[in-house]
Amino acid sequence: MSEPHPMTVPTGIPAVEAAAHRPIGDAVNVLIITGMSGAGRTRAAAALEDMQWFVVDNLPPNLLPPLVELVSKTGSSVTRLAVVLDVRGKEFFNDLAGIVEQLRNSSVRFQVLFLDASDAALVRRFEQVRRPHPLSPEGRILDGIAAERKLLAPIKSRSDAVIDTSDLSVNELARTVRAAVQSEIPTELNIVIVSFGFKHGLPLDADHVADVRFLANPYWITELRHLNGNDIPVRDYVLSQPGALEFVDRYANALEPVLAGYEREEKRHTTIAIGCTGGQHRSVAISNALARRLREAGHHVVVTARDLGRE
């Protein structure tokens, strides 16, 4: 009878290792958004979402390290994590200063962004939305603001960036947040061109609608009827008609100042609808041609055919 193998690992060590958190990796950039209630945290979070950050709102601070560990795992597509931490966390919010120090002692790349505003601006905003201050639900708004300033003073002094939003519009705040985080994510306007058939109704999300029923309908050409605007014979037929290419060029030129204005006003998505009768031939061919034209001008464009194959 063979003797049992000697124990090489002390009893209990495997259990301890299983319960221990792995070291937080450095593959993810972490942005902590905090600050005064009413100072624009929600708008800042929305701006970051538009920049393709992964945003978590109202997270208890002690859950931040496990969250960073989760998104740092191999195979995760999250490289930019923004977390909104504020006094809505109630007693859990008191852990924030300790969590920040824990992150500073780790290899995590992170910033703390603090949003502030004057008392007058905060009072005005609370009165506009008719909501109580979270630290003074039944008392004066100013009492809640004073209590919050005292609570946040330690974290404000350790923040990497402080933004005073007292006189900022929502668009100005978005631009300021982008500058503060120095994101490498492109902030270009995303354009969606959707072809459709008028007989099926207008796309509800269209910002612009163009009618290309002024062009002859390939449906009445026997050889083209069973094809669609993605097919070369239909494309060539549509674009060879008088006014087709002129329409594409002039419409693209007319859109340029509009698209530039959208970018200035922080509008990050727009939908352009191109319609014909059934959404099979003319609208599809013109949508593709317009997309090529806008891409040549440097825009990011996605094309979709809403009613293709619906006949």
ChimeraX commands (.cxc) that place a marker at each C-alpha (Angstrom):
marker #1 position 0.00,0.00,0.00 radius 0.5
marker #1 position 1.47,3.30,-1.09 radius 0.5
marker #1 position 1.79,6.13,1.34 radius 0.5
marker #1 position -0.37,9.26,0.77 radius 0.5
marker #1 position 1.33,12.20,-0.86 radius 0.5
marker #1 position 2.45,14.81,1.70 radius 0.5
marker #1 position 0.53,18.09,1.85 radius 0.5
marker #1 position 2.46,20.72,-0.07 radius 0.5
marker #1 position -0.02,23.57,0.46 radius 0.5
marker #1 position -1.18,24.52,3.97 radius 0.5
marker #1 position -4.84,23.89,4.66 radius 0.5
marker #1 position -7.00,26.90,3.89 radius 0.5
marker #1 position -4.67,28.61,1.40 radius 0.5
marker #1 position -6.74,27.62,-1.68 radius 0.5
marker #1 position -9.85,29.05,-0.06 radius 0.5
marker #1 position -8.08,32.28,0.76 radius 0.5
marker #1 position -6.81,32.60,-2.80 radius 0.5
marker #1 position -10.26,31.93,-4.21 radius 0.5
marker #1 position -11.79,34.64,-2.05 radius 0.5
marker #1 position -9.11,37.23,-2.77 radius 0.5
marker #1 position -9.61,39.83,-5.52 radius 0.5
marker #1 position -7.14,39.79,-8.38 radius 0.5
marker #1 position -4.97,42.92,-8.65 radius 0.5
marker #1 position -6.77,45.61,-10.61 radius 0.5
marker #1 position -5.40,45.71,-14.12 radius 0.5
marker #1 position -4.25,48.79,-15.99 radius 0.5
marker #1 position -5.96,48.03,-19.33 radius 0.5
marker #1 position -8.88,50.34,-18.64 radius 0.5
marker #1 position -9.07,54.12,-18.16 radius 0.5
marker #1 position -11.33,55.04,-15.27 radius 0.5
marker #1 position -13.05,58.39,-14.83 radius 0.5
marker #1 position -14.81,59.18,-11.55 radius 0.5
marker #1 position -17.47,61.86,-11.96 radius 0.5
marker #1 position -18.61,63.48,-8.77 radius 0.5
marker #1 position -19.57,66.90,-7.50 radius 0.5
marker #1 position -22.50,68.98,-6.39 radius 0.5
marker #1 position -26.06,67.86,-7.01 radius 0.5
marker #1 position -27.46,69.97,-9.84 radius 0.5
marker #1 position -24.02,70.79,-11.25 radius 0.5
marker #1 position -24.50,68.71,-14.41 radius 0.5
marker #1 position -23.34,65.19,-13.62 radius 0.5
marker #1 position -26.11,63.65,-15.75 radius 0.5
marker #1 position -25.23,65.79,-18.77 radius 0.5
marker #1 position -21.53,65.01,-18.33 radius 0.5
marker #1 position -22.32,61.29,-18.24 radius 0.5
marker #1 position -24.41,61.61,-21.41 radius 0.5
marker #1 position -21.54,63.39,-23.18 radius 0.5
marker #1 position -19.20,60.56,-22.26 radius 0.5
marker #1 position -21.68,57.96,-23.51 radius 0.5
marker #1 position -21.72,59.80,-26.85 radius 0.5
marker #1 position -17.93,59.44,-26.85 radius 0.5
marker #1 position -18.30,55.65,-26.41 radius 0.5
marker #1 position -17.34,55.50,-22.75 radius 0.5
marker #1 position -18.99,52.78,-20.65 radius 0.5
marker #1 position -20.93,54.78,-18.06 radius 0.5
marker #1 position -22.33,53.58,-14.73 radius 0.5
marker #1 position -24.49,56.01,-12.74 radius 0.5
marker #1 position -24.97,56.18,-8.97 radius 0.5
marker #1 position -22.59,53.35,-8.07 radius 0.5
marker #1 position -21.75,52.83,-4.38 radius 0.5
marker #1 position -18.02,53.63,-4.09 radius 0.5
marker #1 position -17.10,50.27,-2.54 radius 0.5
marker #1 position -18.32,48.54,-5.71 radius 0.5
marker #1 position -15.89,50.46,-7.90 radius 0.5
marker #1 position -12.83,48.17,-7.43 radius 0.5
marker #1 position -14.81,45.00,-8.31 radius 0.5
marker #1 position -16.27,46.79,-11.34 radius 0.5
marker #1 position -12.82,47.86,-12.55 radius 0.5
marker #1 position -11.61,44.31,-12.03 radius 0.5
marker #1 position -14.55,42.98,-14.05 radius 0.5
marker #1 position -14.00,45.24,-17.07 radius 0.5
marker #1 position -10.24,44.63,-16.90 radius 0.5
marker #1 position -10.65,40.90,-17.53 radius 0.5
marker #1 position -9.15,39.46,-20.67 radius 0.5
marker #1 position -11.60,39.66,-23.53 radius 0.5
marker #1 position -13.51,42.68,-22.24 radius 0.5
marker #1 position -14.12,45.34,-24.88 radius 0.5
marker #1 position -14.42,48.10,-22.26 radius 0.5
marker #1 position -11.34,50.34,-22.28 radius 0.5
marker #1 position -12.93,53.52,-20.91 radius 0.5
marker #1 position -15.08,53.38,-17.79 radius 0.5
marker #1 position -16.86,56.42,-16.34 radius 0.5
marker #1 position -18.57,56.09,-12.98 radius 0.5
marker #1 position -20.86,58.69,-11.40 radius 0.5
marker #1 position -20.45,58.70,-7.61 radius 0.5
marker #1 position -22.39,61.19,-5.54 radius 0.5
marker #1 position -24.35,61.75,-2.35 radius 0.5
marker #1 position -27.28,59.71,-3.66 radius 0.5
marker #1 position -25.20,56.78,-2.38 radius 0.5
marker #1 position -26.04,58.02,1.12 radius 0.5
marker #1 position -23.92,56.30,3.80 radius 0.5
marker #1 position -21.96,54.38,1.16 radius 0.5
marker #1 position -20.67,57.67,-0.27 radius 0.5
marker #1 position -18.48,58.12,2.81 radius 0.5
marker #1 position -16.20,55.40,1.44 radius 0.5
marker #1 position -15.26,57.44,-1.65 radius 0.5
marker #1 position -12.12,59.08,-0.26 radius 0.5
marker #1 position -10.72,55.70,0.80 radius 0.5
marker #1 position -11.54,54.14,-2.57 radius 0.5
marker #1 position -9.76,56.99,-4.38 radius 0.5
marker #1 position -6.66,56.44,-2.27 radius 0.5
marker #1 position -6.84,52.71,-3.01 radius 0.5
marker #1 position -6.89,53.46,-6.74 radius 0.5
marker #1 position -3.99,55.89,-6.42 radius 0.5
marker #1 position -1.92,53.10,-4.86 radius 0.5
marker #1 position -2.78,50.72,-7.70 radius 0.5
marker #1 position -1.79,50.66,-11.36 radius 0.5
marker #1 position -5.17,51.92,-12.56 radius 0.5
marker #1 position -5.15,54.95,-14.85 radius 0.5
marker #1 position -7.89,57.15,-13.48 radius 0.5
marker #1 position -9.06,60.73,-13.10 radius 0.5
marker #1 position -11.49,62.41,-10.75 radius 0.5
marker #1 position -13.71,65.00,-12.42 radius 0.5
marker #1 position -15.53,67.30,-10.01 radius 0.5
marker #1 position -18.50,69.37,-11.18 radius 0.5
marker #1 position -19.33,72.47,-9.18 radius 0.5
marker #1 position -21.59,75.53,-9.47 radius 0.5
marker #1 position -22.45,78.58,-7.44 radius 0.5
marker #1 position -25.13,78.38,-4.77 radius 0.5
marker #1 position -27.33,80.70,-6.81 radius 0.5
marker #1 position -27.08,78.51,-9.90 radius 0.5
marker #1 position -27.79,75.35,-7.93 radius 0.5
marker #1 position -30.83,76.85,-6.20 radius 0.5
marker #1 position -32.19,78.04,-9.55 radius 0.5
marker #1 position -31.78,74.61,-11.09 radius 0.5
marker #1 position -33.47,72.81,-8.20 radius 0.5
marker #1 position -36.36,75.25,-8.35 radius 0.5
marker #1 position -36.72,74.72,-12.11 radius 0.5
marker #1 position -37.00,70.95,-11.80 radius 0.5
marker #1 position -39.03,71.21,-8.57 radius 0.5
marker #1 position -37.08,68.53,-6.81 radius 0.5
marker #1 position -35.69,68.58,-3.25 radius 0.5
marker #1 position -31.99,68.49,-2.50 radius 0.5
marker #1 position -30.93,64.91,-1.62 radius 0.5
marker #1 position -29.39,66.07,1.68 radius 0.5
marker #1 position -32.33,68.25,2.62 radius 0.5
marker #1 position -35.48,66.50,1.35 radius 0.5
marker #1 position -37.80,68.42,3.67 radius 0.5
marker #1 position -35.76,71.54,4.40 radius 0.5
marker #1 position -34.22,74.49,2.59 radius 0.5
marker #1 position -32.27,73.87,-0.59 radius 0.5
marker #1 position -29.44,76.05,0.71 radius 0.5
marker #1 position -29.10,73.86,3.81 radius 0.5
marker #1 position -28.65,70.81,1.63 radius 0.5
marker #1 position -26.11,72.60,-0.58 radius 0.5
marker #1 position -24.09,73.69,2.47 radius 0.5
marker #1 position -24.08,70.15,3.88 radius 0.5
marker #1 position -23.03,68.72,0.52 radius 0.5
marker #1 position -20.17,71.21,0.10 radius 0.5
marker #1 position -18.80,70.23,3.50 radius 0.5
marker #1 position -19.09,66.52,2.68 radius 0.5
marker #1 position -17.43,66.88,-0.73 radius 0.5
marker #1 position -14.60,69.22,0.31 radius 0.5
marker #1 position -12.01,66.43,0.81 radius 0.5
marker #1 position -12.67,64.81,-2.56 radius 0.5
marker #1 position -12.82,68.16,-4.37 radius 0.5
marker #1 position -9.34,69.02,-3.10 radius 0.5
marker #1 position -8.00,65.74,-4.56 radius 0.5
marker #1 position -9.76,66.00,-7.93 radius 0.5
marker #1 position -7.79,66.10,-11.17 radius 0.5
marker #1 position -10.18,68.61,-12.77 radius 0.5
marker #1 position -12.86,70.91,-11.38 radius 0.5
marker #1 position -15.46,72.35,-13.76 radius 0.5
marker #1 position -17.63,75.27,-12.68 radius 0.5
marker #1 position -20.88,74.87,-14.62 radius 0.5
marker #1 position -22.61,77.99,-13.27 radius 0.5
marker #1 position -22.60,79.80,-16.62 radius 0.5
marker #1 position -22.25,76.85,-19.00 radius 0.5
marker #1 position -24.96,75.71,-21.40 radius 0.5
marker #1 position -25.45,71.97,-21.79 radius 0.5
marker #1 position -23.48,72.05,-25.05 radius 0.5
marker #1 position -20.65,74.06,-23.50 radius 0.5
marker #1 position -20.52,71.58,-20.62 radius 0.5
marker #1 position -20.21,68.67,-23.06 radius 0.5
marker #1 position -17.32,70.37,-24.85 radius 0.5
marker #1 position -15.61,71.15,-21.53 radius 0.5
marker #1 position -15.94,67.54,-20.36 radius 0.5
marker #1 position -14.42,66.26,-23.58 radius 0.5
marker #1 position -11.48,68.62,-23.19 radius 0.5
marker #1 position -11.02,67.58,-19.56 radius 0.5
marker #1 position -10.84,63.86,-20.23 radius 0.5
marker #1 position -8.77,64.29,-23.40 radius 0.5
marker #1 position -10.48,61.33,-25.04 radius 0.5
marker #1 position -8.97,59.73,-28.12 radius 0.5
marker #1 position -12.40,58.56,-29.24 radius 0.5
marker #1 position -13.52,60.49,-32.35 radius 0.5
marker #1 position -16.51,62.72,-31.78 radius 0.5
marker #1 position -17.64,62.94,-35.40 radius 0.5
marker #1 position -21.28,63.14,-36.38 radius 0.5
marker #1 position -22.84,59.76,-37.16 radius 0.5
marker #1 position -25.07,59.96,-40.24 radius 0.5
marker #1 position -27.66,57.32,-41.07 radius 0.5
marker #1 position -29.19,57.37,-44.55 radius 0.5
marker #1 position -32.36,55.29,-44.74 radius 0.5
marker #1 position -34.21,54.53,-47.96 radius 0.5
marker #1 position -37.97,54.01,-47.70 radius 0.5
marker #1 position -41.21,53.82,-49.63 radius 0.5
marker #1 position -43.77,56.59,-49.18 radius 0.5
marker #1 position -46.59,54.07,-49.44 radius 0.5
marker #1 position -45.27,52.47,-46.24 radius 0.5
marker #1 position -45.08,55.75,-44.34 radius 0.5
marker #1 position -42.32,58.16,-43.33 radius 0.5
marker #1 position -39.52,56.99,-41.01 radius 0.5
marker #1 position -40.43,58.37,-37.59 radius 0.5
marker #1 position -36.82,59.19,-36.66 radius 0.5
marker #1 position -35.96,61.12,-39.84 radius 0.5
marker #1 position -34.39,64.57,-39.40 radius 0.5
marker #1 position -34.45,65.21,-43.16 radius 0.5
marker #1 position -36.68,63.71,-45.87 radius 0.5
marker #1 position -36.00,63.86,-49.61 radius 0.5
marker #1 position -38.38,62.68,-52.35 radius 0.5
marker #1 position -36.80,61.05,-55.42 radius 0.5
marker #1 position -40.05,60.16,-57.15 radius 0.5
marker #1 position -39.17,62.78,-59.77 radius 0.5
marker #1 position -37.00,60.06,-61.35 radius 0.5
marker #1 position -38.49,57.43,-63.68 radius 0.5
marker #1 position -39.42,54.25,-61.81 radius 0.5
marker #1 position -37.41,51.11,-62.75 radius 0.5
marker #1 position -40.41,49.09,-61.60 radius 0.5
marker #1 position -41.97,49.64,-65.01 radius 0.5
marker #1 position -38.95,48.12,-66.76 radius 0.5
marker #1 position -39.60,44.38,-66.98 radius 0.5
marker #1 position -35.92,43.46,-66.76 radius 0.5
marker #1 position -35.42,45.64,-63.66 radius 0.5
marker #1 position -38.62,45.03,-61.74 radius 0.5
marker #1 position -37.33,42.00,-59.82 radius 0.5
marker #1 position -34.05,43.77,-58.93 radius 0.5
marker #1 position -33.41,46.56,-56.41 radius 0.5
marker #1 position -31.30,49.68,-56.09 radius 0.5
marker #1 position -28.28,47.71,-54.87 radius 0.5
marker #1 position -28.06,45.88,-58.17 radius 0.5
marker #1 position -25.80,47.42,-60.83 radius 0.5
marker #1 position -28.41,47.51,-63.64 radius 0.5
marker #1 position -30.88,49.42,-61.45 radius 0.5
marker #1 position -28.18,51.71,-60.06 radius 0.5
marker #1 position -26.95,52.59,-63.54 radius 0.5
marker #1 position -30.51,53.16,-64.78 radius 0.5
marker #1 position -31.40,55.48,-61.89 radius 0.5
marker #1 position -28.17,57.49,-61.86 radius 0.5
marker #1 position -28.14,57.94,-65.65 radius 0.5
marker #1 position -31.45,59.77,-65.61 radius 0.5
marker #1 position -31.43,63.56,-66.08 radius 0.5
marker #1 position -31.10,65.32,-62.74 radius 0.5
marker #1 position -30.12,62.25,-60.68 radius 0.5
marker #1 position -26.43,63.01,-60.10 radius 0.5
marker #1 position -27.16,66.73,-59.97 radius 0.5
marker #1 position -29.64,66.05,-57.15 radius 0.5
marker #1 position -27.07,64.00,-55.23 radius 0.5
marker #1 position -24.38,66.68,-55.53 radius 0.5
marker #1 position -26.65,69.62,-54.71 radius 0.5
marker #1 position -28.34,67.83,-51.82 radius 0.5
marker #1 position -24.96,66.88,-50.35 radius 0.5
marker #1 position -23.79,70.49,-50.67 radius 0.5
marker #1 position -27.00,71.74,-49.04 radius 0.5
marker #1 position -26.45,69.36,-46.12 radius 0.5
marker #1 position -22.89,70.52,-45.39 radius 0.5
marker #1 position -23.76,73.65,-43.36 radius 0.5
marker #1 position -26.48,71.68,-41.55 radius 0.5
marker #1 position -24.09,68.89,-40.59 radius 0.5
marker #1 position -21.47,71.41,-39.50 radius 0.5
marker #1 position -24.08,73.10,-37.33 radius 0.5
marker #1 position -25.04,69.78,-35.77 radius 0.5
marker #1 position -21.43,69.22,-34.75 radius 0.5
marker #1 position -21.22,72.70,-33.22 radius 0.5
marker #1 position -24.42,72.09,-31.27 radius 0.5
marker #1 position -23.24,68.68,-30.00 radius 0.5
marker #1 position -25.79,66.69,-32.02 radius 0.5
marker #1 position -23.99,63.40,-32.61 radius 0.5
marker #1 position -26.55,61.47,-34.65 radius 0.5
marker #1 position -28.78,62.41,-37.58 radius 0.5
marker #1 position -31.01,60.44,-39.94 radius 0.5
marker #1 position -31.56,61.38,-43.58 radius 0.5
marker #1 position -34.47,59.62,-45.27 radius 0.5
marker #1 position -34.63,59.16,-49.07 radius 0.5
marker #1 position -38.02,58.05,-50.35 radius 0.5
marker #1 position -39.56,56.70,-53.53 radius 0.5
marker #1 position -42.85,54.88,-54.05 radius 0.5
marker #1 position -42.06,51.41,-52.73 radius 0.5
marker #1 position -38.54,51.79,-51.32 radius 0.5
marker #1 position -37.04,49.19,-53.66 radius 0.5
marker #1 position -35.26,50.94,-56.53 radius 0.5
marker #1 position -34.80,54.71,-56.76 radius 0.5
marker #1 position -34.48,55.50,-53.05 radius 0.5
marker #1 position -31.97,52.68,-52.53 radius 0.5
marker #1 position -29.77,53.73,-55.46 radius 0.5
marker #1 position -29.84,57.42,-54.52 radius 0.5
marker #1 position -29.15,56.64,-50.84 radius 0.5
marker #1 position -26.03,54.72,-51.81 radius 0.5
marker #1 position -24.88,57.52,-54.12 radius 0.5
marker #1 position -25.47,60.17,-51.44 radius 0.5
marker #1 position -23.57,58.09,-48.89 radius 0.5
marker #1 position -20.58,57.85,-51.23 radius 0.5
marker #1 position -20.67,61.60,-51.76 radius 0.5
marker #1 position -20.78,62.36,-48.02 radius 0.5
marker #1 position -18.04,59.85,-47.24 radius 0.5
marker #1 position -15.83,61.56,-49.81 radius 0.5
marker #1 position -16.38,64.74,-47.80 radius 0.5
marker #1 position -15.07,62.97,-44.68 radius 0.5
marker #1 position -18.32,62.02,-42.94 radius 0.5
marker #1 position -19.12,58.75,-41.19 radius 0.5
marker #1 position -22.20,57.32,-42.94 radius 0.5
marker #1 position -24.27,54.17,-42.48 radius 0.5
marker #1 position -26.87,53.19,-45.10 radius 0.5
marker #1 position -29.95,51.10,-44.42 radius 0.5
marker #1 position -32.91,50.13,-46.62 radius 0.5
marker #1 position -36.03,50.06,-44.46 radius 0.5
marker #1 position -38.51,48.66,-46.98 radius 0.5
marker #1 position -36.28,46.56,-49.19 radius 0.5
marker #1 position -38.01,43.24,-49.94 radius 0.5
marker #1 position -41.26,44.42,-48.38 radius 0.5
marker #1 position -43.28,44.25,-51.60 radius 0.5
marker link #1:1,2 radius 0.2
marker link #1:2,3 radius 0.2
marker link #1:3,4 radius 0.2
marker link #1:4,5 radius 0.2
marker link #1:5,6 radius 0.2
marker link #1:6,7 radius 0.2
marker link #1:7,8 radius 0.2
marker link #1:8,9 radius 0.2
marker link #1:9,10 radius 0.2
marker link #1:10,11 radius 0.2
marker link #1:11,12 radius 0.2
marker link #1:12,13 radius 0.2
marker link #1:13,14 radius 0.2
marker link #1:14,15 radius 0.2
marker link #1:15,16 radius 0.2
marker link #1:16,17 radius 0.2
marker link #1:17,18 radius 0.2
marker link #1:18,19 radius 0.2
marker link #1:19,20 radius 0.2
marker link #1:20,21 radius 0.2
marker link #1:21,22 radius 0.2
marker link #1:22,23 radius 0.2
marker link #1:23,24 radius 0.2
marker link #1:24,25 radius 0.2
marker link #1:25,26 radius 0.2
marker link #1:26,27 radius 0.2
marker link #1:27,28 radius 0.2
marker link #1:28,29 radius 0.2
marker link #1:29,30 radius 0.2
marker link #1:30,31 radius 0.2
marker link #1:31,32 radius 0.2
marker link #1:32,33 radius 0.2
marker link #1:33,34 radius 0.2
marker link #1:34,35 radius 0.2
marker link #1:35,36 radius 0.2
marker link #1:36,37 radius 0.2
marker link #1:37,38 radius 0.2
marker link #1:38,39 radius 0.2
marker link #1:39,40 radius 0.2
marker link #1:40,41 radius 0.2
marker link #1:41,42 radius 0.2
marker link #1:42,43 radius 0.2
marker link #1:43,44 radius 0.2
marker link #1:44,45 radius 0.2
marker link #1:45,46 radius 0.2
marker link #1:46,47 radius 0.2
marker link #1:47,48 radius 0.2
marker link #1:48,49 radius 0.2
marker link #1:49,50 radius 0.2
marker link #1:50,51 radius 0.2
marker link #1:51,52 radius 0.2
marker link #1:52,53 radius 0.2
marker link #1:53,54 radius 0.2
marker link #1:54,55 radius 0.2
marker link #1:55,56 radius 0.2
marker link #1:56,57 radius 0.2
marker link #1:57,58 radius 0.2
marker link #1:58,59 radius 0.2
marker link #1:59,60 radius 0.2
marker link #1:60,61 radius 0.2
marker link #1:61,62 radius 0.2
marker link #1:62,63 radius 0.2
marker link #1:63,64 radius 0.2
marker link #1:64,65 radius 0.2
marker link #1:65,66 radius 0.2
marker link #1:66,67 radius 0.2
marker link #1:67,68 radius 0.2
marker link #1:68,69 radius 0.2
marker link #1:69,70 radius 0.2
marker link #1:70,71 radius 0.2
marker link #1:71,72 radius 0.2
marker link #1:72,73 radius 0.2
marker link #1:73,74 radius 0.2
marker link #1:74,75 radius 0.2
marker link #1:75,76 radius 0.2
marker link #1:76,77 radius 0.2
marker link #1:77,78 radius 0.2
marker link #1:78,79 radius 0.2
marker link #1:79,80 radius 0.2
marker link #1:80,81 radius 0.2
marker link #1:81,82 radius 0.2
marker link #1:82,83 radius 0.2
marker link #1:83,84 radius 0.2
marker link #1:84,85 radius 0.2
marker link #1:85,86 radius 0.2
marker link #1:86,87 radius 0.2
marker link #1:87,88 radius 0.2
marker link #1:88,89 radius 0.2
marker link #1:89,90 radius 0.2
marker link #1:90,91 radius 0.2
marker link #1:91,92 radius 0.2
marker link #1:92,93 radius 0.2
marker link #1:93,94 radius 0.2
marker link #1:94,95 radius 0.2
marker link #1:95,96 radius 0.2
marker link #1:96,97 radius 0.2
marker link #1:97,98 radius 0.2
marker link #1:98,99 radius 0.2
marker link #1:99,100 radius 0.2
marker link #1:100,101 radius 0.2
marker link #1:101,102 radius 0.2
marker link #1:102,103 radius 0.2
marker link #1:103,104 radius 0.2
marker link #1:104,105 radius 0.2
marker link #1:105,106 radius 0.2
marker link #1:106,107 radius 0.2
marker link #1:107,108 radius 0.2
marker link #1:108,109 radius 0.2
marker link #1:109,110 radius 0.2
marker link #1:110,111 radius 0.2
marker link #1:111,112 radius 0.2
marker link #1:112,113 radius 0.2
marker link #1:113,114 radius 0.2
marker link #1:114,115 radius 0.2
marker link #1:115,116 radius 0.2
marker link #1:116,117 radius 0.2
marker link #1:117,118 radius 0.2
marker link #1:118,119 radius 0.2
marker link #1:119,120 radius 0.2
marker link #1:120,121 radius 0.2
marker link #1:121,122 radius 0.2
marker link #1:122,123 radius 0.2
marker link #1:123,124 radius 0.2
marker link #1:124,125 radius 0.2
marker link #1:125,126 radius 0.2
marker link #1:126,127 radius 0.2
marker link #1:127,128 radius 0.2
marker link #1:128,129 radius 0.2
marker link #1:129,130 radius 0.2
marker link #1:130,131 radius 0.2
marker link #1:131,132 radius 0.2
marker link #1:132,133 radius 0.2
marker link #1:133,134 radius 0.2
marker link #1:134,135 radius 0.2
marker link #1:135,136 radius 0.2
marker link #1:136,137 radius 0.2
marker link #1:137,138 radius 0.2
marker link #1:138,139 radius 0.2
marker link #1:139,140 radius 0.2
marker link #1:140,141 radius 0.2
marker link #1:141,142 radius 0.2
marker link #1:142,143 radius 0.2
marker link #1:143,144 radius 0.2
marker link #1:144,145 radius 0.2
marker link #1:145,146 radius 0.2
marker link #1:146,147 radius 0.2
marker link #1:147,148 radius 0.2
marker link #1:148,149 radius 0.2
marker link #1:149,150 radius 0.2
marker link #1:150,151 radius 0.2
marker link #1:151,152 radius 0.2
marker link #1:152,153 radius 0.2
marker link #1:153,154 radius 0.2
marker link #1:154,155 radius 0.2
marker link #1:155,156 radius 0.2
marker link #1:156,157 radius 0.2
marker link #1:157,158 radius 0.2
marker link #1:158,159 radius 0.2
marker link #1:159,160 radius 0.2
marker link #1:160,161 radius 0.2
marker link #1:161,162 radius 0.2
marker link #1:162,163 radius 0.2
marker link #1:163,164 radius 0.2
marker link #1:164,165 radius 0.2
marker link #1:165,166 radius 0.2
marker link #1:166,167 radius 0.2
marker link #1:167,168 radius 0.2
marker link #1:168,169 radius 0.2
marker link #1:169,170 radius 0.2
marker link #1:170,171 radius 0.2
marker link #1:171,172 radius 0.2
marker link #1:172,173 radius 0.2
marker link #1:173,174 radius 0.2
marker link #1:174,175 radius 0.2
marker link #1:175,176 radius 0.2
marker link #1:176,177 radius 0.2
marker link #1:177,178 radius 0.2
marker link #1:178,179 radius 0.2
marker link #1:179,180 radius 0.2
marker link #1:180,181 radius 0.2
marker link #1:181,182 radius 0.2
marker link #1:182,183 radius 0.2
marker link #1:183,184 radius 0.2
marker link #1:184,185 radius 0.2
marker link #1:185,186 radius 0.2
marker link #1:186,187 radius 0.2
marker link #1:187,188 radius 0.2
marker link #1:188,189 radius 0.2
marker link #1:189,190 radius 0.2
marker link #1:190,191 radius 0.2
marker link #1:191,192 radius 0.2
marker link #1:192,193 radius 0.2
marker link #1:193,194 radius 0.2
marker link #1:194,195 radius 0.2
marker link #1:195,196 radius 0.2
marker link #1:196,197 radius 0.2
marker link #1:197,198 radius 0.2
marker link #1:198,199 radius 0.2
marker link #1:199,200 radius 0.2
marker link #1:200,201 radius 0.2
marker link #1:201,202 radius 0.2
marker link #1:202,203 radius 0.2
marker link #1:203,204 radius 0.2
marker link #1:204,205 radius 0.2
marker link #1:205,206 radius 0.2
marker link #1:206,207 radius 0.2
marker link #1:207,208 radius 0.2
marker link #1:208,209 radius 0.2
marker link #1:209,210 radius 0.2
marker link #1:210,211 radius 0.2
marker link #1:211,212 radius 0.2
marker link #1:212,213 radius 0.2
marker link #1:213,214 radius 0.2
marker link #1:214,215 radius 0.2
marker link #1:215,216 radius 0.2
marker link #1:216,217 radius 0.2
marker link #1:217,218 radius 0.2
marker link #1:218,219 radius 0.2
marker link #1:219,220 radius 0.2
marker link #1:220,221 radius 0.2
marker link #1:221,222 radius 0.2
marker link #1:222,223 radius 0.2
marker link #1:223,224 radius 0.2
marker link #1:224,225 radius 0.2
marker link #1:225,226 radius 0.2
marker link #1:226,227 radius 0.2
marker link #1:227,228 radius 0.2
marker link #1:228,229 radius 0.2
marker link #1:229,230 radius 0.2
marker link #1:230,231 radius 0.2
marker link #1:231,232 radius 0.2
marker link #1:232,233 radius 0.2
marker link #1:233,234 radius 0.2
marker link #1:234,235 radius 0.2
marker link #1:235,236 radius 0.2
marker link #1:236,237 radius 0.2
marker link #1:237,238 radius 0.2
marker link #1:238,239 radius 0.2
marker link #1:239,240 radius 0.2
marker link #1:240,241 radius 0.2
marker link #1:241,242 radius 0.2
marker link #1:242,243 radius 0.2
marker link #1:243,244 radius 0.2
marker link #1:244,245 radius 0.2
marker link #1:245,246 radius 0.2
marker link #1:246,247 radius 0.2
marker link #1:247,248 radius 0.2
marker link #1:248,249 radius 0.2
marker link #1:249,250 radius 0.2
marker link #1:250,251 radius 0.2
marker link #1:251,252 radius 0.2
marker link #1:252,253 radius 0.2
marker link #1:253,254 radius 0.2
marker link #1:254,255 radius 0.2
marker link #1:255,256 radius 0.2
marker link #1:256,257 radius 0.2
marker link #1:257,258 radius 0.2
marker link #1:258,259 radius 0.2
marker link #1:259,260 radius 0.2
marker link #1:260,261 radius 0.2
marker link #1:261,262 radius 0.2
marker link #1:262,263 radius 0.2
marker link #1:263,264 radius 0.2
marker link #1:264,265 radius 0.2
marker link #1:265,266 radius 0.2
marker link #1:266,267 radius 0.2
marker link #1:267,268 radius 0.2
marker link #1:268,269 radius 0.2
marker link #1:269,270 radius 0.2
marker link #1:270,271 radius 0.2
marker link #1:271,272 radius 0.2
marker link #1:272,273 radius 0.2
marker link #1:273,274 radius 0.2
marker link #1:274,275 radius 0.2
marker link #1:275,276 radius 0.2
marker link #1:276,277 radius 0.2
marker link #1:277,278 radius 0.2
marker link #1:278,279 radius 0.2
marker link #1:279,280 radius 0.2
marker link #1:280,281 radius 0.2
marker link #1:281,282 radius 0.2
marker link #1:282,283 radius 0.2
marker link #1:283,284 radius 0.2
marker link #1:284,285 radius 0.2
marker link #1:285,286 radius 0.2
marker link #1:286,287 radius 0.2
marker link #1:287,288 radius 0.2
marker link #1:288,289 radius 0.2
marker link #1:289,290 radius 0.2
marker link #1:290,291 radius 0.2
marker link #1:291,292 radius 0.2
marker link #1:292,293 radius 0.2
marker link #1:293,294 radius 0.2
marker link #1:294,295 radius 0.2
marker link #1:295,296 radius 0.2
marker link #1:296,297 radius 0.2
marker link #1:297,298 radius 0.2
marker link #1:298,299 radius 0.2
marker link #1:299,300 radius 0.2
marker link #1:300,301 radius 0.2
marker link #1:301,302 radius 0.2
marker link #1:302,303 radius 0.2
marker link #1:303,304 radius 0.2
marker link #1:304,305 radius 0.2
marker link #1:305,306 radius 0.2
marker link #1:306,307 radius 0.2
marker link #1:307,308 radius 0.2
marker link #1:308,309 radius 0.2
marker link #1:309,310 radius 0.2
marker link #1:310,311 radius 0.2
view
